[in-house]
């Protein structure tokens, strides 16, 4: 028989929370990649607590991810401050990708275009909602290389001639305004891309920053998709409305040269 008095004295069961589940392999990889993306803005070194705030993670989790990437060379640490920066493995892979894409071959062409036009010449490819400048006059240690697709001529070209698998403009997050000229509605952006396709080039006329005018054209692959976007950038008093055809002719000539130079060796042999 049970003793009611003893039952009354017995403490009530306590709900014990289940132990936190370790992230799955794919989630851990995603978090590690997100942590590396925290360094995209080319800002100062970051501490584990700053990484945790940017990723909305516990500091212990951010610290563990950072230590794992540190051991693999994707991060390095200033042991005086315990802050992190991108490591040599990122540099190595970046240089390998640069040469595998043939971008070292594009540098003389871009320099020649810049000299002939008096403008800054840049070459970019798409990475999600950004145009990433991979070669040209804007590639400097102190300048970030990512540009929003919706407010730049480079980005408009990459959206107007998408590669297979690229998401359309409707997939972009809310479009922030950088000036009063920035396109901030997805419907207006689709209309702009239709005009870009019809004209064969894109313009950024003060949409990303005041006093900047950029003209961009596609560097097409054999399927008619933009492998890269090529742009010349200057002020409106350099790239004037009257001078646009002159700039466009020279930028398109450079793009045609790059379409051949940036073909993989195997693709070149296919055309022989």
N, C-alpha and C positions, 0 to 999 in steps of 0.2 A: 504494500500500500504506500501511496505517496503521502508525505507529511506536508499539509498546506502551510504550516508555519515555516518549514524549511524552504519551501518554494518561495514564500514571500521575502525571506532573507536573501535568497540567491540573486545576484546582480543581473540586471536586464542585459540581454545580448547587445553588443555594440557592433554597428555596421562598420566594417573595415574596408576602406576604399581599395579597389583593385590596383595593383602596381601599374605604374605608367608603362604603356606599351612602347617598346623601342620602335623607332620609325622603320618602315619597310625599306628594302634596298633601294627601290626607285625613289622613295621620298627622301632618303638620306642623300642620294646623288643630286636630287633637285635642290635640296637645301645647300649643298656644297656649291653648286653652280650659282645659286642666288647670292651666296656669300661673295663669290668672286665678282659678280656683277655690281656689288656695292662699291667697287673701286672705279666704276665707269666714269665718274664725274671728274677724275684726274685731280681730286682734292688731296688733303694731307693724309698721312698714315692714320689708321683707325684702330681704336682699342676694341677689346672683346665686348665691352658694354655698349659701345657705339654700334658695332655690328649687330648686337642683339636688338637694339632699338630699331635699326633699319629693317631688320628681318622679322620683328615682332616675335622673338624667341627668348627663352630664358638665357641669362648670361652663361650659365653652365653649358648649355647646348651650343651656343655660339663659340664658346671657348674650345669645346671639344672638336667642333668642325674645323676651327682655325688651326688647332694643333695637328689634326690629320692632314690638312692641306700644307701645313708647314713641313711636315715630315716627307711629303711627296715633292717638295720644291715649288709648289704653286703659290705659296706665300713665303715671305721672309719676315723676320721680327727684329726690331730694334731693341736689343736687350737692356738698353738704358731706360727705355720708356715702356717696354712691353707692347708697343703698338705694331700693327701689321701693315705690310705693303705687298704688292704683287711680287712673286718670286721668279727665279730664273727659268723654271719650267714653262711659265707663260711666255716669257721672251723667246725661248727656244721654239716653241710651237708656233708662235706668231711669225718668226722669221721663216720657218719651214713653209707655212701657209703662204706667206708673201711670195716666195720663190716658186712654189708649186703652181700658184695662180699666174705666174709670169709677170707679176707686177713690177719687177725690176726692169722689165723691158719697156714698161709704160713711162718710166720716169723721164727719159730723154724727149719723148713726144710731148709730155705735159709741159716740160721746161720750154720747149720750142713754141708751143701754143701760147704760153704766158708771155714769152719774149715778143712774139709777133703782135699780140693783142694789147699788151700792157695791163692785162687782168690776171687775177689769180686763177689758175687752172686746177681743178680737183676731179678725182675719180672716186666713185662711191658704189657700194653694193648695199643690198637690203639686209637688215637684221631685225625681224619683228616689226615694230612700229617706227623704226629708225632707219635713216640712211647713214651708213658708216663710211666715212672718208678713209680710203686705204692708200692713196697716193696723191701727191700734188703739193701745192704751196701752202695749204692749210695744215699739213701734217707737221706739227711742231710739238716739242715736249710740254709746252704750257697750255696747249689748246685741246679741249675735248674734241673727239672725232665724230661723235654721234649727233645727228640732226633729225628733228621730227620730220616725218614724211609729209604731213599735211601743209607745212608752212615753208617748204623749201622747193626750189626747182629740181634739185636732185631727187627728192622724195617723190615729187609728182611724176617724174619720168619712170621711176621704179614701180609706182602704182599703175601707171598707164600702160606699161608693157610688162605685166607680171610674168614671172617664171612659173612653170608648173608647180603646184603646191602652195604658191603664195596666196595668203588670204587677201580678200578685197578690201576696199576702203571702209565697208560697213563693219569690219572686224576691229577697226582701230578704237582705242579708248576715247573718252571725251577729248575734243580737240581744243587745247588751250590757246588763248589769244596772246600773241607777243606784241602786236601793234594793232591799231584800229583796222588794218587791212587784212589781218589774218583770217583765213576761212575757218569758221568754227562750227559749221553745220555739215553733217555727213552728206546731205542731199546736194548742197552747194559744191562740195568737194567732188562728188560724182559728175556734176555738170562741168566742172573745171577739167577733170580728167578726159572727158569727151572732147573738149576743145584742144587739149594737149595732144591727143591722138590725131585729131584732124590737122593740126598745125605741124606736127612732127617735132615739136620742141615745147619746153616749159619755161615759164618766167616766174621769178620771185621778185616782185617789185615792192620792196619795203614790207613784206609780210612777216619776215622773221626778225628784222631789225630796221630801224630807220636809216636812210641814207645808203642802202645796199640794194643793188640790182644784180640778179643772177640769171643767166641763160643756160639751160641744160638740154642735152640730147641723149638718146639711148645709144649704148654700145651693144649691138644686137648679137645674139647667137644665131645659129643656122635655123632655129625654129621661129625666129622673129620675136624672141623674148629679150628683155633687157638684162644682159649679164651684168652690166655696170651702167651707171649714169655718169656722163661727163659734163662738167659745168665750167663756165668762166664767170668770175665774180669781180665787180668793181662798183663804182658809184654811178648814179644816174647821169652825171655829166660826162662820164667816159663811155658807158654803154647807153648812148642816147637812142631815142626812138628811131631817128633817121639812120643811125649806124647799126641797128639791129641786124639787117640783112648781111652786112659785112662781117659782123661777129659770128652770125649763124653759119655762114659759108665756111669760115675757118674752123669752127668747132666741129662741124659735120665732117670736114676733111680729116681732122684728127681722129674722130670717132671711127671712121672707116679704116684708118690705119690700125687702130687699136683692135678692131674686130678681127683682123688677121693676126696681129702680134700676140693677142691673148688667147688664141686657140691653143688647145693642148696639142702636143706633137702628133698624137694619133689622129686627131681631127684634121690637122693639116694634111696628113698623108691621104685621108679619105677623099680630099678634094683634088688630088693630083690625077 
